[in-house]
Amino acid sequence: MVSRDWLEKDFYKVMGVAKDAPTSDIKRAYRHMARDLHPDHNPGNAEAEKRFKEVSEAYSVLSDDKKRKEYDETRSLLGAGAFRRAAHMGEGGASFDFDDLMAQARAGAGGFGGQSGGIGDLFGSFFGGPRRRGPMKGRDVETSVELEFTDAVNGITLPLKLRSPGVCDNCGGNGAKPGTVPQTCPTCMGAGVRTVNQGAFSLSEPCRDCDAVGTIVQEKCAECEGTGGVTKTRTLTVRIPSGVRDGQRIRLSGRGEPGTRGGPSGDLYVLVSVKPHSLFGRDGDNLLLKVPVSFSEAALGANLRVPTLEGPVTVRVPPGTPSGRTLRVRSRGVARANGSRGDLLVTIDIDVPQRLSPEARKALEDFAQEGPKPPRDEIDHAVGTQA
């Protein structure tokens, strides 16, 4: 991502959120759109694939507080007026390297607002000598995976198929036909930029003959047509850590697109979707389980065999347990990174039968007559005062 892209692309519009939207709204919008537009759900749909890339690119900036701040500052400072016009072509026909300009402007303390290296250096970039653009990090790659509930709790190693740009195997990424090598650009002598004199000033601009790379490919690689990269399908073995949550975004450093001019590879972001479980729910690192019990079990107490993800355990229901009470089974929940586990929280739900046999009904009627009465004194008093 370069500053020129930030001027030309409205990421807030792409995500369908307001400019002051909180991060939670941005994540919610991304999660909804990523699922609908993902190539796995839209095979052969080029438009959906294009939208998915646009949404992923926008999210990678807006979800990162530092990148979002730089993006907002860039568009606020250079989104209109003379700077934007000059970024493409000055009135006198001279252009300058916009990306180098912004990189130098951010290099000072505190970015645009710092005490040094800020706006002063921004203007100084108009008049400085040539600077070759250095290595650039590759773009980040986004994919999604759907996990079973138990795999999300315990962690799993699985293969991920990705279709994204990669280094051309035929030429090794230099863009030249095998057996040949790129030649130093005679125009800029390998600098990647050239100096243009404009009256009293000297401006630097990217070398157009070599596209600011500093080298020229005389005989292009037939596989990548001189670009050094091709779109390929690759399979990565990825370890999903234990305890991941539905909607969590996992970052795998250096597993994205390869960089250019010797730059590092981008990162791979995996959006996790977790299928619901038929029995268990989840609250953080704790598992939730609702267990129906009879009235007699709740009143008299009982030992219940309940399932866990590691096998059944026995839970003691104390006599007189009310409906809704939660019993804790320690270390039977979600696995944590440090090796410990959360707890299993068992909620008691007293099951009231819809139909009774004559004998059971008679027994309950006798109990109602002889058994303890529920503590409703305050309620009965309130009813009496309102009568």
C-alpha positions in Angstrom: 0.0 0.0 0.0 1.4 3.4 -1.0 0.3 6.9 -0.3 -0.9 7.4 -3.9 -3.4 4.5 -3.3 -4.6 6.1 -0.2 -5.6 9.3 -2.1 -7.4 7.4 -4.8 -9.3 4.9 -2.7 -12.0 5.7 -0.1 -11.7 2.7 2.3 -14.6 3.9 4.4 -16.9 3.8 1.3 -15.6 0.4 0.4 -16.4 -0.9 3.9 -19.7 1.0 4.0 -19.0 2.7 7.3 -18.7 6.3 8.5 -15.3 8.0 8.8 -15.7 8.1 12.6 -17.0 4.5 12.9 -15.5 2.6 15.9 -13.3 -0.4 15.2 -16.0 -2.7 16.3 -18.3 -1.5 13.5 -15.5 -1.9 11.0 -14.8 -5.5 12.2 -18.5 -6.3 12.0 -18.8 -5.0 8.5 -15.7 -6.8 7.3 -16.8 -10.1 8.8 -20.2 -9.9 7.0 -18.7 -8.9 3.6 -15.7 -11.3 3.8 -18.1 -14.3 4.2 -20.3 -13.2 1.4 -17.6 -12.4 -1.1 -14.9 -15.0 -0.3 -13.8 -16.8 -3.5 -14.6 -20.2 -1.9 -18.2 -19.2 -1.8 -18.2 -17.6 -5.2 -16.3 -19.9 -7.6 -15.7 -18.3 -11.0 -17.2 -14.9 -9.9 -14.5 -12.4 -10.9 -16.5 -9.5 -9.6 -16.9 -11.1 -6.1 -13.2 -11.8 -6.1 -12.4 -8.2 -6.9 -14.7 -6.9 -4.2 -13.2 -9.4 -1.7 -9.7 -8.0 -2.4 -10.9 -4.4 -2.1 -12.6 -5.1 1.2 -9.6 -7.0 2.6 -7.3 -4.2 1.5 -9.6 -1.6 3.2 -9.9 -3.6 6.4 -6.1 -4.1 6.6 -5.7 -0.3 7.0 -8.8 0.7 8.9 -8.5 -2.1 11.5 -5.0 -1.0 12.4 -5.0 2.1 14.5 -1.6 3.3 13.3 -2.3 2.7 9.6 -5.8 4.3 10.0 -4.3 7.4 11.5 -1.8 7.7 8.7 -4.5 7.1 6.1 -6.7 9.8 7.6 -3.8 12.3 7.9 -2.7 11.6 4.3 -6.2 12.1 2.8 -6.7 15.2 5.0 -3.4 16.8 4.0 -3.2 15.8 0.4 -6.7 14.8 -0.6 -7.5 18.0 -2.4 -5.9 21.2 -3.8 -2.4 21.8 -5.2 -0.7 18.9 -3.5 -3.0 16.3 -5.2 -2.6 17.9 -8.6 1.1 18.1 -8.2 1.2 14.4 -7.1 0.3 13.5 -10.7 1.8 16.3 -12.8 2.9 19.8 -12.1 1.6 22.7 -14.1 5.0 23.0 -15.7 5.1 19.4 -16.7 7.4 18.2 -13.9 6.4 15.3 -11.6 7.9 14.0 -8.5 8.1 10.7 -6.6 5.0 10.9 -4.4 5.7 7.7 -2.5 9.2 8.8 -1.6 7.8 12.2 -0.5 5.3 10.7 1.9 7.8 8.1 3.2 10.2 11.0 4.1 7.4 13.0 5.6 6.5 10.2 7.9 10.1 9.4 8.8 10.3 12.3 11.3 9.3 12.0 15.0 5.5 11.6 15.3 4.8 11.5 11.6 3.1 14.7 10.2 2.8 16.3 13.6 6.3 15.6 14.9 8.8 18.3 15.9 11.2 17.3 13.2 11.0 15.5 9.9 7.4 16.5 9.4 5.9 19.3 7.2 9.3 20.9 6.8 10.7 17.7 5.3 7.6 17.3 3.2 8.3 20.6 1.4 12.0 19.8 1.3 11.2 16.7 -0.7 10.3 19.0 -3.6 13.9 20.3 -3.9 16.1 17.4 -2.7 18.4 15.3 -4.8 17.5 11.9 -6.3 16.5 9.1 -3.9 16.1 5.5 -5.2 13.1 3.8 -3.9 14.2 0.9 -1.8 12.8 -2.6 -1.1 9.1 -2.7 -0.6 7.2 -5.2 1.6 4.8 -7.5 -0.2 1.0 -7.1 0.2 -0.8 -8.9 3.0 -3.0 -11.8 2.0 -6.4 -12.6 3.5 -8.2 -16.0 3.7 -10.8 -17.7 5.8 -11.2 -21.1 7.4 -14.2 -22.8 9.1 -13.4 -24.9 12.2 -15.3 -27.4 14.1 -16.0 -26.3 17.7 -13.7 -28.9 19.2 -10.8 -27.9 16.8 -11.2 -24.3 17.8 -11.0 -25.2 21.5 -8.1 -27.6 21.3 -6.2 -26.1 18.3 -5.4 -27.9 15.0 -2.9 -28.1 12.2 -4.4 -27.9 8.8 -3.5 -27.2 5.1 -4.7 -23.9 3.5 -4.9 -23.4 -0.2 -4.1 -19.9 -1.3 -4.2 -18.4 -4.8 -2.2 -15.2 -4.8 0.8 -13.6 -6.5 4.2 -15.3 -5.9 7.7 -15.3 -7.2 8.1 -16.7 -10.7 9.9 -20.0 -10.5 11.1 -19.7 -14.1 13.2 -16.6 -13.6 13.6 -16.5 -9.9 11.8 -13.2 -9.7 14.1 -11.0 -11.7 11.8 -11.0 -14.8 14.6 -11.9 -17.2 14.6 -14.9 -19.6 16.5 -17.8 -18.0 20.2 -17.5 -18.9 20.0 -13.7 -19.1 20.2 -11.0 -16.4 18.6 -7.5 -16.1 20.9 -4.7 -17.2 21.6 -1.4 -15.4 19.3 1.4 -16.7 21.4 3.7 -18.8 19.1 6.7 -18.1 19.3 6.8 -14.3 22.5 4.6 -14.1 20.7 2.3 -11.6 19.5 5.0 -9.3 15.8 4.5 -10.1 15.2 8.2 -10.2 16.4 11.1 -12.4 16.9 14.8 -11.8 14.9 17.4 -13.8 16.0 21.0 -13.7 13.1 23.5 -13.4 14.6 27.0 -13.5 16.1 27.7 -10.1 14.9 24.3 -8.7 16.0 20.8 -9.2 13.2 18.1 -8.9 13.6 14.4 -8.7 11.2 12.0 -10.4 11.0 8.2 -10.9 12.9 7.0 -14.0 10.3 6.1 -16.6 12.6 4.0 -18.6 13.1 1.4 -15.9 9.9 2.1 -13.8 12.1 3.3 -11.0 13.6 -0.1 -10.5 17.1 0.8 -11.7 17.4 -2.1 -14.2 15.9 -3.0 -17.6 15.0 -6.5 -18.8 16.1 -6.9 -22.4 14.7 -10.4 -22.8 11.6 -11.0 -20.7 10.7 -14.2 -19.0 8.0 -15.9 -21.0 6.3 -17.2 -17.8 5.8 -13.8 -16.0 6.3 -11.5 -19.0 9.1 -9.6 -17.2 7.2 -8.9 -14.0 9.0 -11.4 -11.8 5.8 -12.6 -10.3 2.9 -15.0 -11.3 -0.4 -15.9 -9.7 -0.1 -19.3 -8.3 -1.9 -21.8 -6.0 0.1 -22.7 -3.0 -0.7 -24.9 0.0 0.5 -23.8 3.5 0.5 -25.9 6.6 -0.9 -23.7 9.3 -1.1 -24.3 13.0 -4.3 -22.8 14.4 -3.7 -22.2 18.1 -6.0 -23.5 20.8 -8.8 -21.3 22.1 -9.4 -19.3 18.9 -12.8 -17.6 18.8 -15.4 -17.2 16.1 -14.5 -14.1 14.0 -10.9 -14.0 15.3 -8.3 -12.8 12.8 -4.9 -14.7 13.1 -1.8 -13.0 11.7 1.0 -15.3 10.3 4.1 -13.1 9.7 5.8 -13.4 6.3 3.3 -15.8 4.7 1.7 -13.3 2.4 2.8 -12.0 -1.0 6.5 -11.7 -1.7 8.1 -8.3 -1.5 9.6 -6.3 -4.4 13.2 -5.3 -5.0 14.3 -7.6 -2.2 11.7 -6.5 0.3 10.2 -8.9 2.9 7.0 -10.8 2.2 3.7 -9.6 3.5 1.6 -11.3 6.2 -1.1 -13.8 5.9 -4.3 -13.1 7.9 -6.7 -16.0 8.6 -10.3 -15.2 9.5 -11.7 -18.0 11.7 -15.3 -19.1 11.6 -16.3 -21.6 14.3 -19.3 -23.9 13.9 -21.7 -24.1 16.8 -21.7 -27.2 19.0 -24.8 -29.2 19.6 -24.3 -29.2 23.4 -21.7 -26.7 24.5 -21.6 -23.0 24.5 -18.6 -20.8 25.3 -17.8 -17.8 27.4 -14.2 -16.8 27.1 -12.1 -19.8 28.2 -15.1 -21.5 29.9 -17.4 -24.0 28.3 -21.1 -23.8 29.0 -23.5 -26.8 29.4 -27.1 -26.8 30.4 -28.3 -30.0 32.1 -32.0 -30.8 32.7 -32.8 -32.5 36.0 -36.0 -33.7 37.6 -37.7 -32.0 40.5 -36.8 -35.0 42.7 -33.1 -34.8 41.7 -33.0 -31.1 42.5 -34.8 -31.5 45.8 -33.0 -34.7 47.0 -29.6 -34.2 45.3 -28.1 -36.5 42.7 -24.8 -37.5 41.0 -25.0 -36.7 37.3 -22.7 -38.0 34.5 -22.2 -35.1 32.1 -20.0 -34.9 28.9 -16.9 -32.8 28.4 -14.7 -32.5 25.4 -12.3 -35.0 27.1 -14.8 -37.6 28.3 -17.6 -37.8 30.9 -17.3 -36.6 34.5 -19.5 -36.9 37.5 -21.1 -33.7 38.9 -22.7 -33.6 42.4 -26.0 -31.8 42.5 -26.5 -30.7 46.2 -30.0 -31.3 47.7 -32.3 -28.2 47.3 -30.5 -27.0 44.1 -32.7 -24.3 42.4 -33.2 -24.1 38.7 -30.5 -21.8 37.1 -27.8 -22.6 39.6 -24.3 -23.0 38.0 -21.9 -25.7 39.1 -18.2 -25.4 38.2 -16.1 -28.3 36.9 -12.5 -27.0 37.0 -10.0 -27.4 34.1 -12.5 -28.9 31.7 -12.9 -25.9 29.4 -10.9 -24.2 26.7 -7.1 -24.9 26.3 -5.0 -21.8 26.9 -1.6 -21.0 25.4 0.2 -21.6 28.7 -1.1 -25.1 28.9 -3.9 -24.5 31.5 -7.6 -24.8 30.7 -10.7 -22.9 31.5 -13.7 -24.5 33.4 -16.9 -26.2 32.5 -19.9 -24.3 33.8 -22.9 -26.6 34.3 -26.2 -24.8 34.6 -29.1 -26.8 36.3 -32.4 -26.6 34.5 -35.3 -28.2 36.4 -37.5 -30.0 33.9 -41.3 -29.7 34.7 -43.2 -32.6 33.2 -46.1 -31.8 30.9 -48.1 -34.9 31.8 -48.3 -36.9 35.0 -49.6 -40.4 35.7 -52.5 -40.5 38.3 -50.1 -41.9 40.9 -47.5 -39.2 40.3 -50.2 -36.5 40.4 -51.5 -37.9 43.8 -48.0 -37.9 45.2 -47.4 -34.3 44.2 -50.7 -33.2 45.6 -49.9 -34.9 49.0 -46.5 -33.2 48.9 -48.1 -29.8 48.2 -50.3 -30.3 51.3 -47.6 -31.5 53.6 -44.4 -30.1 52.2 -42.8 -26.7 52.9 -44.4 -23.7 51.4 -42.4 -21.3 49.1 -41.3 -18.1 50.8 -43.9 -15.7 49.3 -44.8 -13.6 52.3 -43.7 -10.3 50.8 -45.5 -11.1 47.5 -48.7 -12.1 49.4 -48.5 -9.0 51.4 -48.2 -6.8 48.3 -51.2 -8.6 46.8 -53.2 -8.0 49.9 -52.5 -4.3 50.0 -53.6 -3.9 46.3 -56.8 -5.8 46.7 
